[in-house]
Each structure stands twice: as C-alpha cells, then as structure tokens.
Amino acid sequence: MSIEREELLLRLSIVTDEISQDLKHALHVCRDLQVDTVELRKVEGKDIVLHDTASLMRIQSLLRDQGFRVCSIASPFLKCPLWSELALTARTKEQEREWDLLQRSFEVAALFGAPLVRTFSFLRIPDPTTIRPVLLEVIAEAARLTEEAGLKLVLENEHACNIATGEEAGWLLQRLPADAFGVIWDPGNEAYVGSSPFPAGYQHVRGRVLHMHVKDATYPLDAPQQRRFVKMGTGSIDYVGQFRALAEDGYTGIISLETHYIHPNGGREQATRESFAALYQMLQEAEVTLN
C-alpha cells in the first residue's frame, strides 16, 4: 500500500560536489533532475565552512537566484585524529580548531537557512569502545552549543570514524536524548565496513534519524580489499526495505544522494545521474511518495 499521507512526503537532495566542484554546473544537473534542495560540503575544492564571507555571499546569491534550498551543512567537525588532550576545560590548539570549525558551521548554516550541521566521531582507532566516555563528553558539548545556536547536530555514521555502524551510533543516542541531536543515517557507510545496515543496523537508530545519505556499496567478506562504492541498486543494501521502514516510521527528513563513485566513462556527473534514476526507481518500488 502506498504511503501518501501528507506528513510522510519525503524530499530528495544531492550533495553538490558529488557532481562537480563547480557549483554552477552541479546546480544545472540538479535542476535537470528536478531536484531543488542541495547539501553543501565542498565548493571549488574547499569545505563550505572554510570559504570567506565574500565567497559565501556569491554562493548564496547563486543558490537564491536559481531557487535552491540548502538542507544541511556537511561540516568536517571531528573528522580528525583523536585529541591528545581530552579535557574540555583545558583545550589544546587542535581542540580549539575543531570548536572554531563548529562555530563557523553555525554561521554558515544560518546564512544558507540550513537547519542541520554535521559532526563525525574522530578518525577510527582499533577499538573505538575504549574512547566512548570521551566521545560522549565531546558530542554532548557540541550538541549543547548547536542547540543554543538554534540548529540541530547530526552525527554521520562514517566508515573511517569511531561510529561507523548503527549499533555504534545507538550507544551514543541512548545517552544523548536531546531533541537537537540525531543521526545522519548512511547505510552505505555501514555496508562498507562489512556490517549489515538494514535491517540490523537501522534498528539501533530508528526514531532518531534526522537526515539520510544514500550510496551503495559492495563488501565481499572473503575479499575485503575489493570493497567499493557502486551505482545505487547494484550493491549489497536492501534500500527498498529501508525506504519502506523509513516511511512506516514517519520519517519526514531529506534523502540526500552521495554517490561516492565515479562512472568509468561519464565521471561523477554520470554516476550521479544513473544513481539518481536508480534511487527514484527504488523509492517507487517501496511505494514512498515524494514531495
């Protein structure tokens, strides 16, 4: 049965630099795909939060003139090595850099009218469970600051970081129930580490998903060196089942395409175009109504 209640309409977005670092060209492709919502990560080879004011105003003008909305600022906050000194009361230069980055993300989000700011969980160490108390302390502080800024902090489960799976994210979610904190659920990142994102991983983040990234991945368990990201619908993830579950759970956020692979002939643009077509088809199979 198709889920058609107005409150369950889902909207699609594209991470622009997955198409091109040239934002004007990326927006042209988005418009061609009938997508009017974008996620900003890098523009012209630079993290969006590192652009100066003049550059940001130029980007804002381009987006406004073409009628695009920004759903999320993909900040690189905490995609860094574990801090050498961890007490929040005695910050080192590396810590100050990250907190400044978070504050800058708030400013950029406000400029573009984006409600969400991303965080990571430090670059992965051999046993991530050993730093959980530290991670909880840092993310709790970041969530508090984000809420004070009138925004929401979203933690991405990232294969290169200490929270890569739904289960790992769930541990943190249980201890941080704040309304202003949730996850960017990325099934592709969990699949990339050889774990099962749906239904297994999703059960741990259910009800706390504020944003979603979609990309597909293969991970042969007998040949982990062959792991790779692939065209949507050709990897190991049951996205049709995942989309049905999202709709059944009342998800009203954004599904943001983040291909993470390059088409052998058509490059990033073609990879996005063919993955978007596959994504649209899977959403139709899941009987999910799009806005």
Disulfide bonds with the S-S distance in Angstrom:
none
